[in-house]
Amino acid sequence: MASRMAAQKRKGNIIILDGIPKAIWLDKSLTKELHLSHRSKRINIMFRSAFYRMIDTLPTEIANEIKQSQTFDGNITISIHGCRHLFADYLLRRFEGDVFRAIRRHFAHSSKNVMNFTLAYIRNKIAPIERRRCEIAYTKELIKRMVGDVNHTMFTGNSVEYVRKYLNKFSWKTPEELDFLLDEWLNDEDEGLERIVPHSYGFCLLFKNRIKQAKCLDKQGVAKVDRGDSQTCVGSGCANLGVDADSHLATLEQIKVTHENILASINNKGGLMSLLKSNNNIRFKRSSRTIQVINTLEAQLGISQG
């Protein structure tokens, strides 16, 4: 360990380990002025220099291929900001995770309207045709995990039940046969995948023949899946909601506690909120419905109600 620590050096802003450039150090004097044009150019030059020094340690054929992939019309395209986008792409690949919160935490955006800022950051990052290819690939992975959940303790929700019922109509013996089946299904013009969108409380798995069942339809009949919220997706019991126990239960529990507190305030006879108690009161009905839906989801996963 001591010899390894001794082999690590810092040359300017480049970290060198055992004679090989491993990282670039962005100290406060640089990062706090990152928005300045001349400073950004300086950092990118340093970053590209470190990048090329690292790939030069690879076999010549591989190094040349990487260099060629990082140029466009003879110009080097790699940059610090590009790596931020790369990290966002990595998070987007984890569809059932809390993507937006992770991006906000990592990038430490301080905009007053953080959610809109984050959406603006990741929106339209890839062309529609590339997004389509990615979403189908990710949906295949997700469905395979549902298939492996034989005891139904990891996935639940209306969209998950739809997937299970659909697959029950078929049989396969090998992973290749399942791949073929999923490719045929997800690319079908009538019943195939429309969109898959992640949320902190679940994922929207929308198939073309189930668009009309979406709770986020606008007046033109378009499902606004990117604008989903817990009330629309969970509280309404949307037919396209899916839940992964590992990723979403914590957020669902937080949502349930919030609505339980609302009901407790309404049921408090000495409080002003008690004036709102009525079977016709929208807030009362929404909170009751949301709690009921979450309890049902937890029960389907075999989680006892405390």
Secondary structure, DSSP 8 states (H G I E B T S, - for coil): -HHHHHHEEEETTEEEETTEEEEE---HHHHTTTTSHHHHHHHHHHHHHHHHHHHTTS-HHHHHHHHHHTEETTEE---HHHHHHHHHHHHHHSTTS-HHHHHHHHHT---SSHHHHHHHHHTT-S-HHHHHHHHHHHHHHHHHHHHH-TTSSSEESHHHHHHHHHHTT---SSHHHHHHHHHHHHT-TTTSEEEEEEETTEEEEEEGGGGGG-TTB-TTS-B-GGG--HIIIIITT-TTEEEEHHHHHHHHHHHHHHHHHHHHHHH-TTSGGGGG--TT-HHHHHHHHHHHHHHHHHHHTT----
